[in-house]
Amino acid sequence: MSQIIKKNIKSDISIMNDIVTDIILSIDKKIGEDNLFNIKLILSELIVNSIIHGNNNDREKNIFIYLFIDDKWVEMSVSDEGEGFKYSKNLDPCTFCESGRGLLIVEGLSDHFIVCKNFITSIKYI
C-alpha cells in the first residue's frame, strides 16, 4: 500500500531536523532500518539546499516537500521559491569550497536524480 506525505514549511533551518524526524517516524515501518539513514540524509540535504541556496535563508519563503512511498521505492521531491539553477553532473568535487557537495551526496545515494530549476526529485529503491 502506498503513502503520500506533503509538507509546506518556512525556510527556517532551526525546524529542519524536526520536520525530517517527523517524516522518518511516519515511514520507518514501511521503509526498513537499512534504508532509513539514506532517506534521512537525502531529505536533510535537499531541505537544507532549498533553505540556504534556493530561498537565501529568507524565512518568509516556503519549502515544499513531497514523498511518495510504496513497496518498491521512495520518491522525494523538494522545491523552493528561488529562481532555480542548472545542475551539472560533471562537477569536480575537489573544486567545491563551501557548497555543492550536498547534491553530489544526494545524487550518489539516489537511484534516479532529477533537477529542474528549483525542483529536485530523488528516487530511492527499497
CNS distance restraints for C-alpha pairs under 8 A (distance, minus, plus):
assign (resid   1 and name CA) (resid  70 and name CA) 6.08 0.50 0.50
assign (resid   1 and name CA) (resid  71 and name CA) 7.02 0.50 0.50
assign (resid   2 and name CA) (resid  68 and name CA) 7.13 0.50 0.50
assign (resid   2 and name CA) (resid  69 and name CA) 5.46 0.50 0.50
assign (resid   2 and name CA) (resid  70 and name CA) 4.26 0.50 0.50
assign (resid   2 and name CA) (resid  71 and name CA) 7.16 0.50 0.50
assign (resid   3 and name CA) (resid  67 and name CA) 7.95 0.50 0.50
assign (resid   3 and name CA) (resid  68 and name CA) 5.83 0.50 0.50
assign (resid   3 and name CA) (resid  69 and name CA) 5.09 0.50 0.50
assign (resid   3 and name CA) (resid  70 and name CA) 6.42 0.50 0.50
assign (resid   4 and name CA) (resid  66 and name CA) 7.35 0.50 0.50
assign (resid   4 and name CA) (resid  67 and name CA) 5.59 0.50 0.50
assign (resid   4 and name CA) (resid  68 and name CA) 4.66 0.50 0.50
assign (resid   4 and name CA) (resid  69 and name CA) 6.39 0.50 0.50
assign (resid   5 and name CA) (resid  23 and name CA) 7.84 0.50 0.50
assign (resid   5 and name CA) (resid  65 and name CA) 7.81 0.50 0.50
assign (resid   5 and name CA) (resid  66 and name CA) 5.70 0.50 0.50
assign (resid   5 and name CA) (resid  67 and name CA) 5.02 0.50 0.50
assign (resid   5 and name CA) (resid  68 and name CA) 6.62 0.50 0.50
assign (resid   6 and name CA) (resid  64 and name CA) 7.54 0.50 0.50
assign (resid   6 and name CA) (resid  65 and name CA) 5.63 0.50 0.50
assign (resid   6 and name CA) (resid  66 and name CA) 4.61 0.50 0.50
assign (resid   6 and name CA) (resid  67 and name CA) 6.53 0.50 0.50
assign (resid   7 and name CA) (resid  64 and name CA) 5.99 0.50 0.50
assign (resid   7 and name CA) (resid  65 and name CA) 5.03 0.50 0.50
assign (resid   7 and name CA) (resid  66 and name CA) 6.58 0.50 0.50
assign (resid   8 and name CA) (resid  62 and name CA) 6.54 0.50 0.50
assign (resid   8 and name CA) (resid  63 and name CA) 5.69 0.50 0.50
assign (resid   8 and name CA) (resid  64 and name CA) 4.66 0.50 0.50
assign (resid   8 and name CA) (resid  65 and name CA) 6.21 0.50 0.50
assign (resid   9 and name CA) (resid  62 and name CA) 5.56 0.50 0.50
assign (resid   9 and name CA) (resid  63 and name CA) 5.24 0.50 0.50
assign (resid   9 and name CA) (resid  64 and name CA) 6.62 0.50 0.50
assign (resid  10 and name CA) (resid  59 and name CA) 5.69 0.50 0.50
assign (resid  10 and name CA) (resid  60 and name CA) 6.44 0.50 0.50
assign (resid  10 and name CA) (resid  61 and name CA) 5.93 0.50 0.50
assign (resid  10 and name CA) (resid  62 and name CA) 4.53 0.50 0.50
assign (resid  10 and name CA) (resid  63 and name CA) 6.01 0.50 0.50
assign (resid  11 and name CA) (resid  50 and name CA) 7.78 0.50 0.50
assign (resid  11 and name CA) (resid  51 and name CA) 4.97 0.50 0.50
assign (resid  11 and name CA) (resid  55 and name CA) 6.88 0.50 0.50
assign (resid  11 and name CA) (resid  57 and name CA) 6.03 0.50 0.50
assign (resid  11 and name CA) (resid  58 and name CA) 6.08 0.50 0.50
assign (resid  11 and name CA) (resid  59 and name CA) 4.61 0.50 0.50
assign (resid  11 and name CA) (resid  60 and name CA) 6.90 0.50 0.50
assign (resid  11 and name CA) (resid  61 and name CA) 5.83 0.50 0.50
assign (resid  11 and name CA) (resid  62 and name CA) 5.62 0.50 0.50
assign (resid  11 and name CA) (resid  63 and name CA) 6.19 0.50 0.50
assign (resid  12 and name CA) (resid  16 and name CA) 6.93 0.50 0.50
assign (resid  12 and name CA) (resid  51 and name CA) 6.92 0.50 0.50
assign (resid  12 and name CA) (resid  57 and name CA) 7.00 0.50 0.50
assign (resid  12 and name CA) (resid  58 and name CA) 7.84 0.50 0.50
assign (resid  12 and name CA) (resid  59 and name CA) 5.57 0.50 0.50
assign (resid  13 and name CA) (resid  48 and name CA) 6.97 0.50 0.50
assign (resid  13 and name CA) (resid  51 and name CA) 6.87 0.50 0.50
assign (resid  13 and name CA) (resid  57 and name CA) 7.92 0.50 0.50
assign (resid  15 and name CA) (resid  19 and name CA) 6.32 0.50 0.50
assign (resid  16 and name CA) (resid  20 and name CA) 6.23 0.50 0.50
assign (resid  16 and name CA) (resid  44 and name CA) 7.35 0.50 0.50
assign (resid  16 and name CA) (resid  47 and name CA) 7.21 0.50 0.50
assign (resid  16 and name CA) (resid  48 and name CA) 7.52 0.50 0.50
assign (resid  17 and name CA) (resid  21 and name CA) 5.99 0.50 0.50
assign (resid  17 and name CA) (resid  44 and name CA) 7.56 0.50 0.50
assign (resid  18 and name CA) (resid  22 and name CA) 6.03 0.50 0.50
assign (resid  19 and name CA) (resid  23 and name CA) 6.29 0.50 0.50
assign (resid  20 and name CA) (resid  24 and name CA) 6.12 0.50 0.50
assign (resid  20 and name CA) (resid  40 and name CA) 6.70 0.50 0.50
assign (resid  20 and name CA) (resid  43 and name CA) 6.81 0.50 0.50
assign (resid  20 and name CA) (resid  44 and name CA) 6.60 0.50 0.50
assign (resid  21 and name CA) (resid  25 and name CA) 6.06 0.50 0.50
assign (resid  21 and name CA) (resid  40 and name CA) 7.95 0.50 0.50
assign (resid  22 and name CA) (resid  26 and name CA) 6.35 0.50 0.50
assign (resid  23 and name CA) (resid  27 and name CA) 6.52 0.50 0.50
assign (resid  24 and name CA) (resid  28 and name CA) 5.64 0.50 0.50
assign (resid  24 and name CA) (resid  36 and name CA) 7.21 0.50 0.50
assign (resid  24 and name CA) (resid  40 and name CA) 6.80 0.50 0.50
assign (resid  27 and name CA) (resid  31 and name CA) 6.15 0.50 0.50
assign (resid  28 and name CA) (resid  32 and name CA) 5.97 0.50 0.50
assign (resid  28 and name CA) (resid  33 and name CA) 6.95 0.50 0.50
assign (resid  28 and name CA) (resid  36 and name CA) 6.75 0.50 0.50
assign (resid  30 and name CA) (resid  70 and name CA) 8.00 0.50 0.50
assign (resid  30 and name CA) (resid  71 and name CA) 7.57 0.50 0.50
assign (resid  31 and name CA) (resid  35 and name CA) 6.33 0.50 0.50
assign (resid  31 and name CA) (resid  36 and name CA) 6.62 0.50 0.50
assign (resid  31 and name CA) (resid 126 and name CA) 6.87 0.50 0.50
assign (resid  32 and name CA) (resid  36 and name CA) 6.47 0.50 0.50
assign (resid  33 and name CA) (resid  37 and name CA) 7.47 0.50 0.50
assign (resid  35 and name CA) (resid  39 and name CA) 6.27 0.50 0.50
assign (resid  35 and name CA) (resid 126 and name CA) 6.77 0.50 0.50
assign (resid  36 and name CA) (resid  40 and name CA) 5.98 0.50 0.50
assign (resid  37 and name CA) (resid  41 and name CA) 6.12 0.50 0.50
assign (resid  38 and name CA) (resid  42 and name CA) 6.07 0.50 0.50
assign (resid  38 and name CA) (resid 109 and name CA) 6.76 0.50 0.50
assign (resid  39 and name CA) (resid  43 and name CA) 6.16 0.50 0.50
assign (resid  39 and name CA) (resid 124 and name CA) 7.80 0.50 0.50
assign (resid  40 and name CA) (resid  44 and name CA) 6.02 0.50 0.50
assign (resid  41 and name CA) (resid  45 and name CA) 6.09 0.50 0.50
assign (resid  41 and name CA) (resid 106 and name CA) 7.71 0.50 0.50
assign (resid  42 and name CA) (resid  46 and name CA) 6.18 0.50 0.50
assign (resid  42 and name CA) (resid 105 and name CA) 7.82 0.50 0.50
assign (resid  42 and name CA) (resid 106 and name CA) 5.29 0.50 0.50
assign (resid  42 and name CA) (resid 109 and name CA) 7.39 0.50 0.50
assign (resid  42 and name CA) (resid 122 and name CA) 7.76 0.50 0.50
assign (resid  43 and name CA) (resid  47 and name CA) 6.09 0.50 0.50
assign (resid  43 and name CA) (resid  76 and name CA) 7.27 0.50 0.50
assign (resid  44 and name CA) (resid  48 and name CA) 6.05 0.50 0.50
assign (resid  45 and name CA) (resid  49 and name CA) 5.96 0.50 0.50
assign (resid  45 and name CA) (resid 102 and name CA) 5.67 0.50 0.50
assign (resid  45 and name CA) (resid 103 and name CA) 7.16 0.50 0.50
assign (resid  45 and name CA) (resid 106 and name CA) 7.07 0.50 0.50
assign (resid  46 and name CA) (resid  50 and name CA) 6.24 0.50 0.50
assign (resid  46 and name CA) (resid  78 and name CA) 6.38 0.50 0.50
assign (resid  46 and name CA) (resid 102 and name CA) 7.75 0.50 0.50
assign (resid  46 and name CA) (resid 103 and name CA) 7.47 0.50 0.50
assign (resid  46 and name CA) (resid 106 and name CA) 7.73 0.50 0.50
assign (resid  46 and name CA) (resid 120 and name CA) 7.61 0.50 0.50
assign (resid  47 and name CA) (resid  51 and name CA) 6.21 0.50 0.50
assign (resid  47 and name CA) (resid  63 and name CA) 7.41 0.50 0.50
assign (resid  47 and name CA) (resid  78 and name CA) 6.73 0.50 0.50
assign (resid  48 and name CA) (resid  52 and name CA) 6.01 0.50 0.50
assign (resid  49 and name CA) (resid  53 and name CA) 5.44 0.50 0.50
assign (resid  49 and name CA) (resid  54 and name CA) 6.61 0.50 0.50
assign (resid  49 and name CA) (resid 102 and name CA) 7.52 0.50 0.50
assign (resid  50 and name CA) (resid  54 and name CA) 4.42 0.50 0.50
assign (resid  50 and name CA) (resid  55 and name CA) 6.07 0.50 0.50
assign (resid  50 and name CA) (resid  63 and name CA) 6.79 0.50 0.50
assign (resid  50 and name CA) (resid  78 and name CA) 7.56 0.50 0.50
assign (resid  50 and name CA) (resid  79 and name CA) 6.76 0.50 0.50
assign (resid  50 and name CA) (resid  80 and name CA) 5.69 0.50 0.50
assign (resid  50 and name CA) (resid  82 and name CA) 7.98 0.50 0.50
assign (resid  51 and name CA) (resid  55 and name CA) 5.20 0.50 0.50
assign (resid  51 and name CA) (resid  56 and name CA) 6.25 0.50 0.50
assign (resid  51 and name CA) (resid  57 and name CA) 5.33 0.50 0.50
assign (resid  51 and name CA) (resid  58 and name CA) 7.57 0.50 0.50
assign (resid  51 and name CA) (resid  63 and name CA) 7.27 0.50 0.50
assign (resid  51 and name CA) (resid  80 and name CA) 7.64 0.50 0.50
assign (resid  52 and name CA) (resid  56 and name CA) 4.86 0.50 0.50
assign (resid  52 and name CA) (resid  57 and name CA) 5.01 0.50 0.50
assign (resid  53 and name CA) (resid  57 and name CA) 7.54 0.50 0.50
assign (resid  53 and name CA) (resid  82 and name CA) 7.94 0.50 0.50
assign (resid  54 and name CA) (resid  80 and name CA) 5.95 0.50 0.50
assign (resid  54 and name CA) (resid  81 and name CA) 6.70 0.50 0.50
assign (resid  54 and name CA) (resid  82 and name CA) 4.48 0.50 0.50
assign (resid  54 and name CA) (resid  83 and name CA) 7.04 0.50 0.50
assign (resid  54 and name CA) (resid  84 and name CA) 6.57 0.50 0.50
assign (resid  54 and name CA) (resid 118 and name CA) 6.90 0.50 0.50
assign (resid  55 and name CA) (resid  61 and name CA) 6.29 0.50 0.50
assign (resid  55 and name CA) (resid  62 and name CA) 7.75 0.50 0.50
assign (resid  55 and name CA) (resid  80 and name CA) 6.43 0.50 0.50
assign (resid  55 and name CA) (resid  81 and name CA) 5.99 0.50 0.50
assign (resid  55 and name CA) (resid  82 and name CA) 5.05 0.50 0.50
assign (resid  56 and name CA) (resid  82 and name CA) 7.86 0.50 0.50
assign (resid  61 and name CA) (resid  80 and name CA) 7.63 0.50 0.50
assign (resid  61 and name CA) (resid  81 and name CA) 6.25 0.50 0.50
assign (resid  62 and name CA) (resid  80 and name CA) 6.03 0.50 0.50
assign (resid  62 and name CA) (resid  81 and name CA) 6.31 0.50 0.50
assign (resid  63 and name CA) (resid  78 and name CA) 7.00 0.50 0.50
assign (resid  63 and name CA) (resid  79 and name CA) 5.86 0.50 0.50
assign (resid  63 and name CA) (resid  80 and name CA) 4.63 0.50 0.50
assign (resid  63 and name CA) (resid  81 and name CA) 7.12 0.50 0.50
assign (resid  64 and name CA) (resid  77 and name CA) 8.00 0.50 0.50
assign (resid  64 and name CA) (resid  78 and name CA) 5.58 0.50 0.50
assign (resid  64 and name CA) (resid  79 and name CA) 5.18 0.50 0.50
assign (resid  64 and name CA) (resid  80 and name CA) 6.17 0.50 0.50
assign (resid  65 and name CA) (resid  76 and name CA) 7.45 0.50 0.50
assign (resid  65 and name CA) (resid  77 and name CA) 5.87 0.50 0.50
assign (resid  65 and name CA) (resid  78 and name CA) 4.67 0.50 0.50
assign (resid  65 and name CA) (resid  79 and name CA) 6.76 0.50 0.50
assign (resid  66 and name CA) (resid  75 and name CA) 7.94 0.50 0.50
assign (resid  66 and name CA) (resid  76 and name CA) 5.83 0.50 0.50
assign (resid  66 and name CA) (resid  77 and name CA) 5.09 0.50 0.50
assign (resid  66 and name CA) (resid  78 and name CA) 6.42 0.50 0.50
assign (resid  67 and name CA) (resid  74 and name CA) 6.89 0.50 0.50
assign (resid  67 and name CA) (resid  75 and name CA) 5.46 0.50 0.50
assign (resid  67 and name CA) (resid  76 and name CA) 4.58 0.50 0.50
assign (resid  67 and name CA) (resid  77 and name CA) 6.38 0.50 0.50
assign (resid  68 and name CA) (resid  74 and name CA) 5.73 0.50 0.50
assign (resid  68 and name CA) (resid  75 and name CA) 5.05 0.50 0.50
assign (resid  68 and name CA) (resid  76 and name CA) 6.72 0.50 0.50
assign (resid  69 and name CA) (resid  73 and name CA) 6.10 0.50 0.50
assign (resid  69 and name CA) (resid  74 and name CA) 4.53 0.50 0.50
assign (resid  69 and name CA) (resid  75 and name CA) 6.44 0.50 0.50
assign (resid  70 and name CA) (resid  74 and name CA) 6.58 0.50 0.50
assign (resid  71 and name CA) (resid 126 and name CA) 7.28 0.50 0.50
assign (resid  72 and name CA) (resid 125 and name CA) 5.73 0.50 0.50
assign (resid  72 and name CA) (resid 126 and name CA) 5.33 0.50 0.50
assign (resid  73 and name CA) (resid 123 and name CA) 6.74 0.50 0.50
assign (resid  73 and name CA) (resid 124 and name CA) 5.46 0.50 0.50
assign (resid  73 and name CA) (resid 125 and name CA) 4.08 0.50 0.50
assign (resid  73 and name CA) (resid 126 and name CA) 5.12 0.50 0.50
assign (resid  74 and name CA) (resid 123 and name CA) 5.68 0.50 0.50
assign (resid  74 and name CA) (resid 124 and name CA) 5.25 0.50 0.50
assign (resid  74 and name CA) (resid 125 and name CA) 6.36 0.50 0.50
assign (resid  74 and name CA) (resid 126 and name CA) 7.19 0.50 0.50
assign (resid  75 and name CA) (resid 121 and name CA) 6.95 0.50 0.50
assign (resid  75 and name CA) (resid 122 and name CA) 5.86 0.50 0.50
assign (resid  75 and name CA) (resid 123 and name CA) 4.44 0.50 0.50
assign (resid  75 and name CA) (resid 124 and name CA) 6.53 0.50 0.50
assign (resid  76 and name CA) (resid 121 and name CA) 5.56 0.50 0.50
assign (resid  76 and name CA) (resid 122 and name CA) 5.21 0.50 0.50
assign (resid  76 and name CA) (resid 123 and name CA) 6.30 0.50 0.50
assign (resid  77 and name CA) (resid 119 and name CA) 6.99 0.50 0.50
assign (resid  77 and name CA) (resid 120 and name CA) 5.53 0.50 0.50
assign (resid  77 and name CA) (resid 121 and name CA) 4.24 0.50 0.50
assign (resid  77 and name CA) (resid 122 and name CA) 6.40 0.50 0.50
assign (resid  78 and name CA) (resid 119 and name CA) 5.95 0.50 0.50
assign (resid  78 and name CA) (resid 120 and name CA) 5.51 0.50 0.50
assign (resid  78 and name CA) (resid 121 and name CA) 6.61 0.50 0.50
assign (resid  79 and name CA) (resid 118 and name CA) 5.50 0.50 0.50
assign (resid  79 and name CA) (resid 119 and name CA) 4.35 0.50 0.50
assign (resid  79 and name CA) (resid 120 and name CA) 6.32 0.50 0.50
assign (resid  80 and name CA) (resid 118 and name CA) 5.93 0.50 0.50
assign (resid  80 and name CA) (resid 119 and name CA) 7.06 0.50 0.50
assign (resid  81 and name CA) (resid 118 and name CA) 7.25 0.50 0.50
assign (resid  82 and name CA) (resid 118 and name CA) 6.25 0.50 0.50
assign (resid  83 and name CA) (resid 117 and name CA) 6.95 0.50 0.50
assign (resid  83 and name CA) (resid 118 and name CA) 6.31 0.50 0.50
assign (resid  84 and name CA) (resid 116 and name CA) 7.58 0.50 0.50
assign (resid  84 and name CA) (resid 117 and name CA) 3.91 0.50 0.50
assign (resid  84 and name CA) (resid 118 and name CA) 3.88 0.50 0.50
assign (resid  84 and name CA) (resid 119 and name CA) 7.52 0.50 0.50
assign (resid  85 and name CA) (resid 116 and name CA) 7.78 0.50 0.50
assign (resid  85 and name CA) (resid 117 and name CA) 4.90 0.50 0.50
assign (resid  85 and name CA) (resid 118 and name CA) 6.60 0.50 0.50
assign (resid  86 and name CA) (resid 115 and name CA) 7.69 0.50 0.50
assign (resid  86 and name CA) (resid 116 and name CA) 7.49 0.50 0.50
assign (resid  86 and name CA) (resid 117 and name CA) 6.26 0.50 0.50
assign (resid  87 and name CA) (resid 115 and name CA) 6.63 0.50 0.50
assign (resid  92 and name CA) (resid  96 and name CA) 7.52 0.50 0.50
assign (resid  93 and name CA) (resid 100 and name CA) 7.78 0.50 0.50
assign (resid  93 and name CA) (resid 101 and name CA) 6.74 0.50 0.50
assign (resid  93 and name CA) (resid 104 and name CA) 7.86 0.50 0.50
assign (resid  96 and name CA) (resid 100 and name CA) 6.21 0.50 0.50
assign (resid  96 and name CA) (resid 101 and name CA) 6.95 0.50 0.50
assign (resid 100 and name CA) (resid 104 and name CA) 6.75 0.50 0.50
assign (resid 101 and name CA) (resid 105 and name CA) 6.21 0.50 0.50
assign (resid 102 and name CA) (resid 106 and name CA) 6.26 0.50 0.50
assign (resid 103 and name CA) (resid 107 and name CA) 5.96 0.50 0.50
assign (resid 104 and name CA) (resid 108 and name CA) 6.07 0.50 0.50
assign (resid 105 and name CA) (resid 109 and name CA) 6.24 0.50 0.50
assign (resid 106 and name CA) (resid 110 and name CA) 6.03 0.50 0.50
assign (resid 106 and name CA) (resid 113 and name CA) 7.88 0.50 0.50
assign (resid 106 and name CA) (resid 122 and name CA) 7.49 0.50 0.50
assign (resid 107 and name CA) (resid 111 and name CA) 7.85 0.50 0.50
assign (resid 107 and name CA) (resid 112 and name CA) 7.58 0.50 0.50
assign (resid 107 and name CA) (resid 113 and name CA) 5.68 0.50 0.50
assign (resid 107 and name CA) (resid 122 and name CA) 7.56 0.50 0.50
assign (resid 109 and name CA) (resid 124 and name CA) 7.57 0.50 0.50
assign (resid 110 and name CA) (resid 122 and name CA) 5.71 0.50 0.50
assign (resid 110 and name CA) (resid 123 and name CA) 5.71 0.50 0.50
assign (resid 110 and name CA) (resid 124 and name CA) 5.18 0.50 0.50
assign (resid 111 and name CA) (resid 122 and name CA) 7.44 0.50 0.50
assign (resid 111 and name CA) (resid 123 and name CA) 5.67 0.50 0.50
assign (resid 111 and name CA) (resid 124 and name CA) 5.16 0.50 0.50
assign (resid 111 and name CA) (resid 125 and name CA) 6.57 0.50 0.50
assign (resid 112 and name CA) (resid 121 and name CA) 7.95 0.50 0.50
assign (resid 112 and name CA) (resid 122 and name CA) 5.81 0.50 0.50
assign (resid 112 and name CA) (resid 123 and name CA) 5.00 0.50 0.50
assign (resid 112 and name CA) (resid 124 and name CA) 6.95 0.50 0.50
assign (resid 113 and name CA) (resid 120 and name CA) 7.51 0.50 0.50
assign (resid 113 and name CA) (resid 121 and name CA) 5.83 0.50 0.50
assign (resid 113 and name CA) (resid 122 and name CA) 4.71 0.50 0.50
assign (resid 113 and name CA) (resid 123 and name CA) 6.49 0.50 0.50
assign (resid 114 and name CA) (resid 120 and name CA) 5.68 0.50 0.50
assign (resid 114 and name CA) (resid 121 and name CA) 5.09 0.50 0.50
assign (resid 114 and name CA) (resid 122 and name CA) 6.52 0.50 0.50
assign (resid 115 and name CA) (resid 119 and name CA) 6.00 0.50 0.50
assign (resid 115 and name CA) (resid 120 and name CA) 4.56 0.50 0.50
assign (resid 115 and name CA) (resid 121 and name CA) 6.54 0.50 0.50
assign (resid 116 and name CA) (resid 120 and name CA) 6.32 0.50 0.50
